Amino acid sequence: MNVDLASLPDNVSILKEIIHSQAATYTEIKNNNSTLERDLTNLRNQYNILQEQIRLLKDTIYGRKSEKYVAEDATPQISLFNEPEDVAETTATEEKTEEVSIASYKRPKGGRRPLPPELPRVEVIHDLAESEKICGCGAQLSRISDEVSERLDIIPAKMQVIKNIRYKYACKGCEGVESDGGAVKIAPLPPQLIPQGIATPGLVAHVATSKYADSLPLHRQEEIFERMGVDLGRATMANWMIVVGSSCEPLMVLFQKEIRSGPLINMDETPVQVLNE
């Protein structure tokens, strides 16, 4: 309501009506402004959400994927001729260097690194046939030395079943009447990490090491075990990992107690990008 200040009436009642009308108009305008501000805030939030969705969509379509090969020259094209022969020269880490003196300088000489001495050795004897041990003059050949060469071999993992056989004993004289422990006695089983489970501690440790140390997911381990003729579902192995985690809680408590015993705690708070976050 527009009011001409020069023509305001002298009646108090009319002036009050004018004031009430102006106050109502001001309140309405204020409420409308608040509504507009809320609408603008909602639009900004929706805009930010859409921008984030677009960024994630671009990362999903064009970004790097996990376990994706990245060329050394940062080109998007994966090498079509990545053959072992092409990268043979880059395997210099397998070679050791020997210094050979030539005149006034020394040059490195390539050589194979010796195999670890702590590895077990299996000796395979290669001998001549008895008919070849006779010299042309008719004399018997004598062995003067031998030549040794070593090659590295591997024994693939194999599955085996630990069959626990426990003998039962009973007294045929009193049939257990005079015994406090019952009529039949049997040796107890050793402590089991997973009671009534089929997995030995060695198998559980192998699955945990493959998953957490070698980054081998359970579904791939399931396929590996299937090739070995053993049916181990990933759900079963996941339950094993839960038991392992629960069994490690006492160690975690000791670690936390040791860490908190010092005056300061150093922490790495660098954010880590994970999949499907």
Phi and psi in degrees as GROMACS dihedral restraints (atoms count N, CA, C in turn):
[ dihedral_restraints ]
;  ai    aj    ak    al  type     phi  dphi    fc
    3     4     5     6     1   -87.5    20    10
    4     5     6     7     1   132.7    20    10
    6     7     8     9     1  -122.7    20    10
    7     8     9    10     1   130.8    20    10
    9    10    11    12     1   -84.9    20    10
   10    11    12    13     1   114.3    20    10
   12    13    14    15     1   -64.6    20    10
   13    14    15    16     1   -27.3    20    10
   15    16    17    18     1   -75.7    20    10
   16    17    18    19     1   -20.2    20    10
   18    19    20    21     1  -115.9    20    10
   19    20    21    22     1    32.5    20    10
   21    22    23    24     1   -69.0    20    10
   22    23    24    25     1   138.2    20    10
   24    25    26    27     1   -74.7    20    10
   25    26    27    28     1   163.4    20    10
   27    28    29    30     1   -90.9    20    10
   28    29    30    31     1    -7.1    20    10
   30    31    32    33     1   -74.3    20    10
   31    32    33    34     1   127.8    20    10
   33    34    35    36     1   -67.6    20    10
   34    35    36    37     1   -38.6    20    10
   36    37    38    39     1   -63.2    20    10
   37    38    39    40     1   -42.2    20    10
   39    40    41    42     1   -67.2    20    10
   40    41    42    43     1   -38.1    20    10
   42    43    44    45     1   -63.2    20    10
   43    44    45    46     1   -39.8    20    10
   45    46    47    48     1   -63.0    20    10
   46    47    48    49     1   -41.1    20    10
   48    49    50    51     1   -62.2    20    10
   49    50    51    52     1   -39.7    20    10
   51    52    53    54     1   -64.6    20    10
   52    53    54    55     1   -43.1    20    10
   54    55    56    57     1   -62.9    20    10
   55    56    57    58     1   -45.1    20    10
   57    58    59    60     1   -61.0    20    10
   58    59    60    61     1   -39.8    20    10
   60    61    62    63     1   -65.2    20    10
   61    62    63    64     1   -41.7    20    10
   63    64    65    66     1   -65.3    20    10
   64    65    66    67     1   -40.0    20    10
   66    67    68    69     1   -63.6    20    10
   67    68    69    70     1   -41.1    20    10
   69    70    71    72     1   -63.6    20    10
   70    71    72    73     1   -40.9    20    10
   72    73    74    75     1   -64.0    20    10
   73    74    75    76     1   -42.5    20    10
   75    76    77    78     1   -62.3    20    10
   76    77    78    79     1   -42.0    20    10
   78    79    80    81     1   -63.2    20    10
   79    80    81    82     1   -41.2    20    10
   81    82    83    84     1   -63.8    20    10
   82    83    84    85     1   -43.1    20    10
   84    85    86    87     1   -64.0    20    10
   85    86    87    88     1   -41.0    20    10
   87    88    89    90     1   -62.9    20    10
   88    89    90    91     1   -43.0    20    10
   90    91    92    93     1   -64.1    20    10
   91    92    93    94     1   -39.5    20    10
   93    94    95    96     1   -64.2    20    10
   94    95    96    97     1   -39.8    20    10
   96    97    98    99     1   -64.1    20    10
   97    98    99   100     1   -40.3    20    10
   99   100   101   102     1   -62.8    20    10
  100   101   102   103     1   -40.4    20    10
  102   103   104   105     1   -64.0    20    10
  103   104   105   106     1   -41.2    20    10
  105   106   107   108     1   -63.9    20    10
  106   107   108   109     1   -39.5    20    10
  108   109   110   111     1   -64.1    20    10
  109   110   111   112     1   -41.7    20    10
  111   112   113   114     1   -63.6    20    10
  112   113   114   115     1   -41.1    20    10
  114   115   116   117     1   -63.9    20    10
  115   116   117   118     1   -41.2    20    10
  117   118   119   120     1   -64.7    20    10
  118   119   120   121     1   -39.5    20    10
  120   121   122   123     1   -63.2    20    10
  121   122   123   124     1   -42.8    20    10
  123   124   125   126     1   -63.6    20    10
  124   125   126   127     1   -39.4    20    10
  126   127   128   129     1   -65.4    20    10
  127   128   129   130     1   -39.6    20    10
  129   130   131   132     1   -62.9    20    10
  130   131   132   133     1   -43.6    20    10
  132   133   134   135     1   -62.6    20    10
  133   134   135   136     1   -43.8    20    10
  135   136   137   138     1   -63.5    20    10
  136   137   138   139     1   -37.3    20    10
  138   139   140   141     1   -63.3    20    10
  139   140   141   142     1   -44.3    20    10
  141   142   143   144     1   -64.0    20    10
  142   143   144   145     1   -40.2    20    10
  144   145   146   147     1   -63.8    20    10
  145   146   147   148     1   -44.1    20    10
  147   148   149   150     1   -64.3    20    10
  148   149   150   151     1   -39.9    20    10
  150   151   152   153     1   -62.3    20    10
  151   152   153   154     1   -41.0    20    10
  153   154   155   156     1   -66.3    20    10
  154   155   156   157     1   -39.8    20    10
  156   157   158   159     1   -64.3    20    10
  157   158   159   160     1   -39.7    20    10
  159   160   161   162     1   -64.0    20    10
  160   161   162   163     1   -40.9    20    10
  162   163   164   165     1   -63.3    20    10
  163   164   165   166     1   -44.9    20    10
  165   166   167   168     1   -64.8    20    10
  166   167   168   169     1   -37.0    20    10
  168   169   170   171     1   -64.9    20    10
  169   170   171   172     1   -42.2    20    10
  171   172   173   174     1   -64.2    20    10
  172   173   174   175     1   -40.7    20    10
  174   175   176   177     1   -63.9    20    10
  175   176   177   178     1   -36.8    20    10
  177   178   179   180     1   -67.7    20    10
  178   179   180   181     1   -39.2    20    10
  180   181   182   183     1   -82.5    20    10
  181   182   183   184     1   -46.4    20    10
  183   184   185   186     1  -108.3    20    10
  184   185   186   187     1   -11.8    20    10
  186   187   188   189     1   -78.0    20    10
  187   188   189   190     1   174.4    20    10
  189   190   191   192     1   -72.5    20    10
  190   191   192   193     1   141.4    20    10
  192   193   194   195     1  -101.6    20    10
  193   194   195   196     1   161.3    20    10
  195   196   197   198     1   -68.2    20    10
  196   197   198   199     1   143.1    20    10
  198   199   200   201     1    59.3    20    10
  199   200   201   202     1    29.5    20    10
  201   202   203   204     1   -96.9    20    10
  202   203   204   205     1   134.5    20    10
  204   205   206   207     1   -70.9    20    10
  205   206   207   208     1   131.4    20    10
  207   208   209   210     1  -116.3    20    10
  208   209   210   211     1   124.2    20    10
  210   211   212   213     1   -68.0    20    10
  211   212   213   214     1   151.9    20    10
  213   214   215   216     1   -66.2    20    10
  214   215   216   217     1   -30.3    20    10
  216   217   218   219     1   -88.1    20    10
  217   218   219   220     1    11.7    20    10
  219   220   221   222     1    63.3    20    10
  220   221   222   223     1    22.1    20    10
  222   223   224   225     1   -87.9    20    10
  223   224   225   226     1   148.0    20    10
  225   226   227   228     1   -70.2    20    10
  226   227   228   229     1   -16.8    20    10
  228   229   230   231     1   -80.6    20    10
  229   230   231   232     1   124.0    20    10
  231   232   233   234     1   -76.0    20    10
  232   233   234   235     1   143.1    20    10
  234   235   236   237     1   -64.2    20    10
  235   236   237   238     1   128.4    20    10
  237   238   239   240     1   -87.3    20    10
  238   239   240   241     1   -10.6    20    10
  240   241   242   243     1  -128.1    20    10
  241   242   243   244     1    46.7    20    10
  243   244   245   246     1   -84.4    20    10
  244   245   246   247     1    69.0    20    10
  246   247   248   249     1   -92.2    20    10
  247   248   249   250     1   155.2    20    10
  249   250   251   252     1   -58.7    20    10
  250   251   252   253     1   -31.9    20    10
  252   253   254   255     1   -65.4    20    10
  253   254   255   256     1   -29.4    20    10
  255   256   257   258     1   -74.5    20    10
  256   257   258   259     1   -24.7    20    10
  258   259   260   261     1  -110.9    20    10
  259   260   261   262     1    14.3    20    10
  261   262   263   264     1   -64.2    20    10
  262   263   264   265     1   -31.9    20    10
  264   265   266   267     1   -71.4    20    10
  265   266   267   268     1   -19.3    20    10
  267   268   269   270     1   -84.3    20    10
  268   269   270   271     1    -2.0    20    10
  270   271   272   273     1   -92.3    20    10
  271   272   273   274     1    42.7    20    10
  273   274   275   276     1   -71.5    20    10
  274   275   276   277     1   -14.3    20    10
  276   277   278   279     1   -68.4    20    10
  277   278   279   280     1   -19.3    20    10
  279   280   281   282     1   -79.7    20    10
  280   281   282   283     1   -10.3    20    10
  282   283   284   285     1  -105.5    20    10
  283   284   285   286     1   148.3    20    10
  285   286   287   288     1  -105.8    20    10
  286   287   288   289     1   162.3    20    10
  288   289   290   291     1  -111.1    20    10
  289   290   291   292     1   137.0    20    10
  291   292   293   294     1  -121.3    20    10
  292   293   294   295     1   137.8    20    10
  294   295   296   297     1   -90.4    20    10
  295   296   297   298     1   123.9    20    10
  297   298   299   300     1  -115.8    20    10
  298   299   300   301     1   124.2    20    10
  300   301   302   303     1   -80.6    20    10
  301   302   303   304     1   122.4    20    10
  303   304   305   306     1  -130.7    20    10
  304   305   306   307     1   112.0    20    10
  306   307   308   309     1    51.9    20    10
  307   308   309   310     1  -115.6    20    10
  309   310   311   312     1  -101.6    20    10
  310   311   312   313     1     8.2    20    10
  312   313   314   315     1  -144.0    20    10
  313   314   315   316     1   170.7    20    10
  315   316   317   318     1  -122.3    20    10
  316   317   318   319     1   137.2    20    10
  318   319   320   321     1  -124.1    20    10
  319   320   321   322     1   146.8    20    10
  321   322   323   324     1   -73.0    20    10
  322   323   324   325     1   144.4    20    10
  324   325   326   327     1  -118.2    20    10
  325   326   327   328     1   129.8    20    10
  327   328   329   330     1   -71.1    20    10
  328   329   330   331     1   147.2    20    10
  330   331   332   333     1  -162.9    20    10
  331   332   333   334     1   154.2    20    10
  333   334   335   336     1   -79.9    20    10
  334   335   336   337     1   139.4    20    10
  336   337   338   339     1   -67.5    20    10
  337   338   339   340     1   141.6    20    10
  339   340   341   342     1   -68.5    20    10
  340   341   342   343     1   146.8    20    10
  342   343   344   345     1   -70.9    20    10
  343   344   345   346     1   148.3    20    10
  345   346   347   348     1   -55.6    20    10
  346   347   348   349     1   129.6    20    10
  348   349   350   351     1   -70.0    20    10
  349   350   351   352     1   -18.4    20    10
  351   352   353   354     1   -79.5    20    10
  352   353   354   355     1    -9.5    20    10
  354   355   356   357     1   -71.6    20    10
  355   356   357   358     1   142.7    20    10
  357   358   359   360     1   -67.0    20    10
  358   359   360   361     1   147.3    20    10
  360   361   362   363     1  -111.2    20    10
  361   362   363   364     1   137.1    20    10
  363   364   365   366     1  -115.4    20    10
  364   365   366   367     1   115.0    20    10
  366   367   368   369     1   -85.4    20    10
  367   368   369   370     1   128.5    20    10
  369   370   371   372     1  -118.1    20    10
  370   371   372   373     1   117.0    20    10
  372   373   374   375     1   -90.0    20    10
  373   374   375   376     1   127.9    20    10
  375   376   377   378     1  -115.2    20    10
  376   377   378   379     1   110.9    20    10
  378   379   380   381     1  -122.6    20    10
  379   380   381   382     1   158.9    20    10
  381   382   383   384     1   -74.0    20    10
  382   383   384   385     1   155.1    20    10
  384   385   386   387     1   -68.5    20    10
  385   386   387   388     1   154.0    20    10
  387   388   389   390     1   -58.9    20    10
  388   389   390   391     1   -32.7    20    10
  390   391   392   393     1   -71.1    20    10
  391   392   393   394     1   -22.2    20    10
  393   394   395   396     1   -89.7    20    10
  394   395   396   397     1    -3.1    20    10
  396   397   398   399     1   -89.9    20    10
  397   398   399   400     1    11.2    20    10
  399   400   401   402     1  -105.3    20    10
  400   401   402   403     1   126.2    20    10
  402   403   404   405     1   -72.4    20    10
  403   404   405   406     1   164.5    20    10
  405   406   407   408     1   -63.7    20    10
  406   407   408   409     1   -23.7    20    10
  408   409   410   411     1   -83.4    20    10
  409   410   411   412     1    -3.4    20    10
  411   412   413   414     1    97.4    20    10
  412   413   414   415     1    -7.7    20    10
  414   415   416   417     1   -81.8    20    10
  415   416   417   418     1   155.1    20    10
  417   418   419   420     1   -77.9    20    10
  418   419   420   421     1   131.8    20    10
  420   421   422   423     1   -69.7    20    10
  421   422   423   424     1   142.1    20    10
  423   424   425   426     1  -109.0    20    10
  424   425   426   427     1   139.8    20    10
  426   427   428   429     1   -76.3    20    10
  427   428   429   430     1   124.1    20    10
  429   430   431   432     1  -105.0    20    10
  430   431   432   433     1   -26.6    20    10
  432   433   434   435     1  -169.7    20    10
  433   434   435   436     1  -173.2    20    10
  435   436   437   438     1  -141.0    20    10
  436   437   438   439     1   159.3    20    10
  438   439   440   441     1  -117.2    20    10
  439   440   441   442     1   125.6    20    10
  441   442   443   444     1  -113.6    20    10
  442   443   444   445     1   130.9    20    10
  444   445   446   447     1  -132.9    20    10
  445   446   447   448     1   142.3    20    10
  447   448   449   450     1  -116.4    20    10
  448   449   450   451     1   140.2    20    10
  450   451   452   453     1  -130.6    20    10
  451   452   453   454     1   143.3    20    10
  453   454   455   456     1   -86.6    20    10
  454   455   456   457     1   132.4    20    10
  456   457   458   459     1  -127.0    20    10
  457   458   459   460     1   162.0    20    10
  459   460   461   462     1  -136.6    20    10
  460   461   462   463     1   143.7    20    10
  462   463   464   465     1  -104.4    20    10
  463   464   465   466     1   112.0    20    10
  465   466   467   468     1   -59.9    20    10
  466   467   468   469     1   154.0    20    10
  468   469   470   471     1   -62.9    20    10
  469   470   471   472     1   143.7    20    10
  471   472   473   474     1  -134.9    20    10
  472   473   474   475     1   149.5    20    10
  474   475   476   477     1   -94.1    20    10
  475   476   477   478     1   144.6    20    10
  477   478   479   480     1  -142.6    20    10
  478   479   480   481     1   160.5    20    10
  480   481   482   483     1  -111.8    20    10
  481   482   483   484     1   124.3    20    10
  483   484   485   486     1   -86.8    20    10
  484   485   486   487     1   112.1    20    10
  486   487   488   489     1   -99.5    20    10
  487   488   489   490     1   106.6    20    10
  489   490   491   492     1   -84.3    20    10
  490   491   492   493     1   118.2    20    10
  492   493   494   495     1  -113.8    20    10
  493   494   495   496     1   117.9    20    10
  495   496   497   498     1  -116.1    20    10
  496   497   498   499     1   122.1    20    10
  498   499   500   501     1   -79.3    20    10
  499   500   501   502     1   140.9    20    10
  501   502   503   504     1  -102.8    20    10
  502   503   504   505     1   143.5    20    10
  504   505   506   507     1  -127.5    20    10
  505   506   507   508     1   142.5    20    10
  507   508   509   510     1  -145.7    20    10
  508   509   510   511     1   151.9    20    10
  510   511   512   513     1   -90.6    20    10
  511   512   513   514     1   122.0    20    10
  513   514   515   516     1   -85.0    20    10
  514   515   516   517     1    -9.6    20    10
  516   517   518   519     1   -78.5    20    10
  517   518   519   520     1   -59.9    20    10
  519   520   521   522     1  -104.3    20    10
  520   521   522   523     1    -3.2    20    10
  522   523   524   525     1    54.9    20    10
  523   524   525   526     1    35.5    20    10
  525   526   527   528     1    83.9    20    10
  526   527   528   529     1     5.8    20    10
  528   529   530   531     1   -69.0    20    10
  529   530   531   532     1   -38.0    20    10
  531   532   533   534     1   -86.9    20    10
  532   533   534   535     1    -1.0    20    10
  534   535   536   537     1   -99.7    20    10
  535   536   537   538     1   140.8    20    10
  537   538   539   540     1   -82.9    20    10
  538   539   540   541     1   -19.6    20    10
  540   541   542   543     1   -93.6    20    10
  541   542   543   544     1     7.0    20    10
  543   544   545   546     1   102.8    20    10
  544   545   546   547     1   174.7    20    10
  546   547   548   549     1   -76.9    20    10
  547   548   549   550     1   -28.9    20    10
  549   550   551   552     1  -119.2    20    10
  550   551   552   553     1   136.3    20    10
  552   553   554   555     1  -119.5    20    10
  553   554   555   556     1   141.9    20    10
  555   556   557   558     1  -145.0    20    10
  556   557   558   559     1   145.2    20    10
  558   559   560   561     1   -68.1    20    10
  559   560   561   562     1   138.2    20    10
  561   562   563   564     1   -75.2    20    10
  562   563   564   565     1   154.9    20    10
  564   565   566   567     1   -73.7    20    10
  565   566   567   568     1   150.1    20    10
  567   568   569   570     1   -64.1    20    10
  568   569   570   571     1   160.8    20    10
  570   571   572   573     1   -57.3    20    10
  571   572   573   574     1   135.3    20    10
  573   574   575   576     1  -110.5    20    10
  574   575   576   577     1   135.0    20    10
  576   577   578   579     1   -66.9    20    10
  577   578   579   580     1   -40.2    20    10
  579   580   581   582     1  -120.3    20    10
  580   581   582   583     1    97.6    20    10
  582   583   584   585     1   -58.0    20    10
  583   584   585   586     1   137.1    20    10
  585   586   587   588     1    60.1    20    10
  586   587   588   589     1    20.8    20    10
  588   589   590   591     1   -99.3    20    10
  589   590   591   592     1   166.2    20    10
  591   592   593   594     1   -93.7    20    10
  592   593   594   595     1    -8.0    20    10
  594   595   596   597     1   -90.2    20    10
  595   596   597   598     1   133.1    20    10
  597   598   599   600     1   -83.2    20    10
  598   599   600   601     1   163.2    20    10
  600   601   602   603     1   -56.6    20    10
  601   602   603   604     1   -33.2    20    10
  603   604   605   606     1   -65.0    20    10
  604   605   606   607     1   -41.7    20    10
  606   607   608   609     1   -67.4    20    10
  607   608   609   610     1   -42.4    20    10
  609   610   611   612     1   -62.9    20    10
  610   611   612   613     1   -42.1    20    10
  612   613   614   615     1   -64.1    20    10
  613   614   615   616     1   -38.1    20    10
  615   616   617   618     1   -64.0    20    10
  616   617   618   619     1   -44.2    20    10
  618   619   620   621     1   -65.3    20    10
  619   620   621   622     1   -43.0    20    10
  621   622   623   624     1   -65.4    20    10
  622   623   624   625     1   -42.1    20    10
  624   625   626   627     1   -65.3    20    10
  625   626   627   628     1   -41.5    20    10
  627   628   629   630     1   -65.0    20    10
  628   629   630   631     1   -36.1    20    10
  630   631   632   633     1   -77.2    20    10
  631   632   633   634     1   -48.3    20    10
  633   634   635   636     1   -96.7    20    10
  634   635   636   637     1   -28.0    20    10
  636   637   638   639     1   -95.1    20    10
  637   638   639   640     1   -38.2    20    10
  639   640   641   642     1  -101.4    20    10
  640   641   642   643     1     2.6    20    10
  642   643   644   645     1    55.2    20    10
  643   644   645   646     1    44.3    20    10
  645   646   647   648     1  -106.5    20    10
  646   647   648   649     1   107.0    20    10
  648   649   650   651     1   -60.7    20    10
  649   650   651   652     1   160.1    20    10
  651   652   653   654     1   -65.9    20    10
  652   653   654   655     1   -32.1    20    10
  654   655   656   657     1   -69.5    20    10
  655   656   657   658     1   -29.2    20    10
  657   658   659   660     1   -75.5    20    10
  658   659   660   661     1   -37.4    20    10
  660   661   662   663     1   -63.2    20    10
  661   662   663   664     1   -35.3    20    10
  663   664   665   666     1   -59.4    20    10
  664   665   666   667     1   -42.4    20    10
  666   667   668   669     1   -67.4    20    10
  667   668   669   670     1   -37.6    20    10
  669   670   671   672     1   -63.4    20    10
  670   671   672   673     1   -47.1    20    10
  672   673   674   675     1   -64.0    20    10
  673   674   675   676     1   -33.0    20    10
  675   676   677   678     1   -65.9    20    10
  676   677   678   679     1   -38.4    20    10
  678   679   680   681     1   -65.2    20    10
  679   680   681   682     1   -26.6    20    10
  681   682   683   684     1   -86.2    20    10
  682   683   684   685     1     1.6    20    10
  684   685   686   687     1    88.3    20    10
  685   686   687   688     1    16.9    20    10
  687   688   689   690     1  -120.4    20    10
  688   689   690   691     1   132.5    20    10
  690   691   692   693     1   -96.6    20    10
  691   692   693   694     1   101.3    20    10
  693   694   695   696     1  -124.9    20    10
  694   695   696   697     1   109.1    20    10
  696   697   698   699     1   -74.0    20    10
  697   698   699   700     1   153.0    20    10
  699   700   701   702     1   -66.7    20    10
  700   701   702   703     1   -29.6    20    10
  702   703   704   705     1   -65.1    20    10
  703   704   705   706     1   -39.7    20    10
  705   706   707   708     1   -63.6    20    10
  706   707   708   709     1   -45.4    20    10
  708   709   710   711     1   -67.1    20    10
  709   710   711   712     1   -32.7    20    10
  711   712   713   714     1   -63.8    20    10
  712   713   714   715     1   -40.0    20    10
  714   715   716   717     1   -63.9    20    10
  715   716   717   718     1   -36.2    20    10
  717   718   719   720     1   -62.0    20    10
  718   719   720   721     1   -41.2    20    10
  720   721   722   723     1   -66.5    20    10
  721   722   723   724     1   -32.3    20    10
  723   724   725   726     1   -65.2    20    10
  724   725   726   727     1   -41.7    20    10
  726   727   728   729     1   -64.8    20    10
  727   728   729   730     1   -40.0    20    10
  729   730   731   732     1   -61.7    20    10
  730   731   732   733     1   -43.6    20    10
  732   733   734   735     1   -61.5    20    10
  733   734   735   736     1   -41.6    20    10
  735   736   737   738     1   -66.1    20    10
  736   737   738   739     1   -36.3    20    10
  738   739   740   741     1   -70.1    20    10
  739   740   741   742     1   -25.2    20    10
  741   742   743   744     1   -86.1    20    10
  742   743   744   745     1    -3.9    20    10
  744   745   746   747     1   -59.9    20    10
  745   746   747   748     1   -41.2    20    10
  747   748   749   750     1   -58.9    20    10
  748   749   750   751     1   -37.3    20    10
  750   751   752   753     1   -66.3    20    10
  751   752   753   754     1   -39.2    20    10
  753   754   755   756     1   -63.7    20    10
  754   755   756   757     1   -37.2    20    10
  756   757   758   759     1   -63.6    20    10
  757   758   759   760     1   -42.3    20    10
  759   760   761   762     1   -64.5    20    10
  760   761   762   763     1   -40.8    20    10
  762   763   764   765     1   -62.7    20    10
  763   764   765   766     1   -45.1    20    10
  765   766   767   768     1   -63.3    20    10
  766   767   768   769     1   -39.7    20    10
  768   769   770   771     1   -63.7    20    10
  769   770   771   772     1   -40.1    20    10
  771   772   773   774     1   -67.9    20    10
  772   773   774   775     1   -40.9    20    10
  774   775   776   777     1   -66.1    20    10
  775   776   777   778     1   -42.4    20    10
  777   778   779   780     1   -78.9    20    10
  778   779   780   781     1    -3.1    20    10
  780   781   782   783     1   -77.5    20    10
  781   782   783   784     1   -16.4    20    10
  783   784   785   786     1   -87.7    20    10
  784   785   786   787     1   169.2    20    10
  786   787   788   789     1   -74.6    20    10
  787   788   789   790     1   -26.8    20    10
  789   790   791   792     1  -133.0    20    10
  790   791   792   793     1   154.8    20    10
  792   793   794   795     1  -127.2    20    10
  793   794   795   796     1   119.4    20    10
  795   796   797   798     1   -87.2    20    10
  796   797   798   799     1   128.9    20    10
  798   799   800   801     1  -129.8    20    10
  799   800   801   802     1   146.5    20    10
  801   802   803   804     1  -105.8    20    10
  802   803   804   805     1   105.3    20    10
  804   805   806   807     1  -100.6    20    10
  805   806   807   808     1    25.0    20    10
  807   808   809   810     1   -66.0    20    10
  808   809   810   811     1   126.1    20    10
  810   811   812   813     1   -66.8    20    10
  811   812   813   814     1   143.7    20    10
  813   814   815   816     1  -117.0    20    10
  814   815   816   817     1   127.1    20    10
  816   817   818   819     1   -78.8    20    10
  817   818   819   820     1   128.2    20    10
  819   820   821   822     1  -121.4    20    10
  820   821   822   823     1   165.0    20    10
  822   823   824   825     1   -78.0    20    10
  823   824   825   826     1   146.4    20    10
  825   826   827   828     1    55.4    20    10
  826   827   828   829     1    40.2    20    10
